[in-house]
Amino acid sequence: MEDCIFCRIAKGEMDADIVYSDDRVVAFRDINPQAPVHVLVVPREHLRSAFDLGEEDGELLARIFKVIRRISEDEGIAGTGVRILTNVERGAGQSVFHLHFHVLGGRPMLWPPG
């Protein structure tokens, strides 16, 4: 999609603080971090949300979660707790309509808060 910011980042057309890249997945630091570590992991292929994943995407999803684990280890948060989050549609907080996973850590994130 031409107007998709994450597609542009994945193609190298837009700057981002890339922490991981391979032929199917790109990960970069969120520009508005909600935790000391806040990385977005996106497939290079444009998928609108998790609801666009099909049975044929099992390998892609496994790759995404392997990347999430690697980033968590590289960022030093794997052993202290990691929140992995994706939103589907605007009512749930999705603001960029390209499948992406938030990887958050570096501070306690208990639920419910308090």
C-alpha positions in Angstrom: 0.0 0.0 0.0 1.5 3.3 -1.1 0.2 5.4 1.8 1.1 2.9 4.5 3.8 4.2 6.8 5.0 0.7 7.8 5.2 -0.4 4.2 7.4 2.6 3.5 9.6 1.8 6.5 9.9 -1.9 5.4 10.9 -0.8 1.9 13.5 1.6 3.3 11.7 4.7 1.9 11.2 6.2 5.4 13.7 6.5 8.2 13.2 4.4 11.4 15.5 3.1 14.1 15.7 -0.4 12.8 16.7 -3.1 15.4 16.1 -6.1 13.2 15.5 -6.8 9.5 15.3 -9.9 7.3 13.5 -10.8 4.1 10.0 -11.1 5.8 10.1 -9.0 9.0 11.3 -5.6 10.1 11.5 -4.4 13.7 12.0 -0.8 14.7 11.7 1.4 17.8 8.4 3.1 18.4 8.6 6.9 18.0 6.2 7.3 21.0 7.5 4.7 23.4 5.2 3.5 26.2 8.0 1.7 28.0 11.8 1.8 28.3 11.9 -0.8 25.5 9.1 -0.4 22.9 9.8 -2.0 19.5 7.3 -2.6 16.7 7.6 -5.9 14.7 6.0 -5.9 11.3 5.8 -8.2 8.3 7.2 -6.7 5.1 4.0 -7.9 3.4 1.0 -5.6 3.9 -1.6 -7.3 6.1 -4.2 -4.9 7.6 -4.3 -6.7 11.0 -4.2 -10.0 12.8 -7.6 -10.8 11.4 -6.0 -10.9 7.9 -3.8 -13.8 8.8 -4.7 -17.1 7.3 -3.6 -20.7 7.6 -1.0 -20.0 5.0 0.6 -17.4 7.3 1.7 -19.9 10.0 5.4 -19.7 9.0 5.3 -15.9 8.9 3.7 -15.8 12.4 6.3 -18.2 13.7 9.1 -16.0 12.3 7.5 -12.9 13.8 7.5 -14.5 17.3 11.1 -15.8 16.8 12.1 -12.2 16.1 10.2 -11.0 19.1 12.2 -13.4 21.3 15.5 -12.3 19.7 14.7 -8.6 20.3 13.7 -9.3 23.9 16.9 -11.1 24.5 19.0 -8.4 22.7 17.3 -5.6 24.6 17.8 -7.4 28.0 14.1 -7.8 28.8 13.5 -11.5 28.1 14.1 -12.6 31.7 12.3 -9.7 33.4 9.0 -9.7 31.5 7.8 -8.8 28.0 4.4 -7.6 26.9 3.5 -8.5 23.3 0.5 -6.6 22.0 -1.4 -6.2 18.7 -4.6 -4.2 18.2 -7.3 -4.9 15.7 -9.3 -1.9 14.4 -9.6 1.6 15.7 -11.8 0.8 18.6 -9.0 -1.3 20.1 -6.4 1.3 19.5 -5.1 0.4 16.0 -3.9 3.6 14.4 -1.7 2.2 11.6 -3.5 -0.4 9.6 -0.6 -2.7 8.9 -0.2 -5.8 11.1 2.3 -5.0 13.9 3.2 -6.3 17.3 4.3 -4.0 20.1 7.2 -5.5 22.2 7.3 -3.7 25.5 9.5 -4.1 28.6 12.0 -2.6 30.9 9.5 -1.8 33.7 6.8 -3.7 35.5 3.6 -3.8 33.5 1.1 -5.6 35.8 -2.5 -6.0 34.9 -4.7 -4.7 36.3 -2.5 -1.6 37.1 -1.8 -0.9 40.7 
